[in-house]
Amino acid sequence: MSIDLRSDTVTRPSDTMREAAAAAAVGDDVYGEDPTVNELEAAAADRVGLPDAMYVPTGTMGNQIAAHVHADRGEEVVLDRMAHIYDWELGGLAQLSGLQTRPVDAVDAVLTPEQIDAAYVEESLHRPGTGLIALENTHNARGGVAVPPESISAAADAAHDRGVPVHLDGARLFNACVALDVDPARMTRDVDSVLFCLSKGLGAPVGSILAGDEEFIADARRVRKLFGGGMRQAGLIAAPGLLALENVDRLAEDHENAARFAAGLDEIDGLRVSDPDTNIVQVYTDELGVDAETFEAVCAEHGVLGGEHGDYLTRFCTHLDVTREDVEAAVDRIENAVDDLRD
Ligand SMILES: *Cc1c(COP(=O)(O)O)cnc(C)c1O
């Protein structure tokens, strides 16, 4: 059996999650009448220390709703050039909200106050004005980097000094919080909205949470409807989401497994391996002279699945469905794969 490290989205719902789904009390959530969705939204808001929250089908939809609510058509969004919301969401900011992006190169995976000051544009006859600052934690494409809350707050303060709201793409917010031993409420303290995924390391089959204040969430509910995300008896999929919130602390295991996996791979000649903060390990194969597409294919033949994330960059994620033994076996298999590639 292949060890699937392509993403932490590949986790399968547990039997308990399936039972909870089958037994869930439901109603029409567009009418606000699904008790399970309401319970999940309340629990999720509480978990991230924000006043209100809304269940959305995907992280992408949550990010795009947030941008649509915060910024006006034609305004600019300042973000890292490797941010998911910019680089991996089909240009949704432009397509769905008519927003122009102003990408900058994040330092240590977060925008600095200086970068925000420099990128800010004042609305004028010639310029649209900055409508949103978007941050990401953990930072996926930069290797699952856990950004400390002080850096998030510093960026948020700089944005707020200019009167610009801040959205935090925290698809893996809890990975950051567990890695840094920070209360999620501290991490979100100075931002205006946060998105987190239930469907990644937390193990739910479907869904994400967008949180913010009551006024933001009231607007967000209209935009969710606009984007086609108003669901009906969604309690069936929200029930496993409630159980997923119990999987926060165990993310530490994924981080330990990632560290062990990275240390093992680092011993293999020719591989350059990132030092993971959380559950994402980046492997560069340029020194081996093998591109990521080939590396990924040969690893797959040897029973380890990773994902191509650049010409010479392959990403591996640990998650709920892989054990310590799995990552150790994965190292051995990749070692064999590299031997094959050298022949
Ligand atoms: C996965 C991810 C998303 C989007 O989540 P989906 O549920 O796959 O749409 C957004 N941001 C980051 C950083 C992610 O890793």
The ligand as a Tripos MOL2 file, in Angstrom:
@<TRIPOS>MOLECULE
LIG
   15    15     1     0     0
SMALL
NO_CHARGES

@<TRIPOS>ATOM
      1 C1         -5.6600   24.2210    1.3840 C.3       1 LIG1
      2 C2         -5.4860   25.6610    1.5450 C.ar      1 LIG1
      3 C3         -6.5280   26.5490    1.2530 C.ar      1 LIG1
      4 C4         -7.8040   26.1420    0.5610 C.3       1 LIG1
      5 O1         -8.5360   25.1240    1.1270 O.3       1 LIG1
      6 P1         -9.5000   24.2090    0.2290 P.3       1 LIG1
      7 O2        -10.4210   23.6660    1.2370 O.co2     1 LIG1
      8 O3         -8.6120   23.1920   -0.4160 O.co2     1 LIG1
      9 O4        -10.1760   25.0850   -0.7630 O.co2     1 LIG1
     10 C5         -6.3190   27.8900    1.5090 C.ar      1 LIG1
     11 N1         -5.1660   28.3250    2.0120 N.ar      1 LIG1
     12 C6         -4.1500   27.5110    2.2940 C.ar      1 LIG1
     13 C7         -2.9020   28.0740    2.8780 C.3       1 LIG1
     14 C8         -4.2640   26.1610    2.0690 C.ar      1 LIG1
     15 O5         -3.2360   25.3480    2.3180 O.3       1 LIG1
@<TRIPOS>BOND
     1     1     2 1
     2     2     3 ar
     3     2    14 ar
     4     3     4 1
     5     3    10 ar
     6     4     5 1
     7     5     6 1
     8     6     7 2
     9     6     8 1
    10     6     9 1
    11    10    11 ar
    12    11    12 ar
    13    12    13 1
    14    12    14 ar
    15    14    15 1
@<TRIPOS>SUBSTRUCTURE
     1 LIG1         1 GROUP 0 **** ****
